[in-house]
């Protein structure tokens, strides 16, 4: 989608961090939810129930299911080799590494993709980028308010009250959402959206294999950002003998200088991904009703799909 076309999207845009949500659905819905042939479809049905609830409660004008075309892009790994390394099931010399995914979830992902396509819900992944980067680019180009639905706190960095960008963060299963705006970020972390990426890279994130600065936890990171403004300000303070840093902090930050030089490019989501030219309007009728009927029968999607169809067509 061209930048010009995105600027025309002035209604409410909802961006789904799809993998984060179907993982949550998979663990939140019992695997006794199965297709007629006995295959688990808990992630499929859980995700459909989640989308139904989101559309009902938040009434987006546009909806994009953002996908991980590459969950561990080489350009990030080259900068910080430990990035998501603990989640690699198999390294591949060409193409994305294989991610560790539960055995009964992997076969559900193509079903999810086929159902979204038959419904006519835009599904966008871009080679060499994570879903976060697709979300970052759509957010940067949007002309109206944006709701980002994710169970991944990395995307808090995009929260921007002035532009109406907020995160809807599922707390329990898929039923309860925390609405994260700048006030919520300041209360919990002491930073705004722009400051969250700096906080995350200083603190580190074991779930993403980001080492952080040893000895600098969340509270110290927040204090340093309050004192010096941003990561650049902190790095300048390290070189300024008058700056109010303890000797230990100065030593730790000095030793971490190579990491701090590279980490921002890894932690900050891209906002310049080449997005495909796809329609993002919320569908009010299925794109392919026959395909949807066949999928519903084959996978036993039952009430979950019926409810979502009623919400979309109502």
PyMOL commands that set and color helices and strands:
alter all, ss='L'
color gray80, all
select helices_A, chain A and resi 3-7+18-28+42-58+74-79+85-87+103-119+131-141+153-158+161-163+182-189+193-203+206-208+218-228+231-238+247-255+257-267+289-299+302-313
alter helices_A, ss='H'
color red, helices_A
select strands_A, chain A and resi 13-17+62-66+88-90+98-99+122-124+146-149+165-172+176-180
alter strands_A, ss='S'
color yellow, strands_A
deselect
rebuild
show_as cartoon
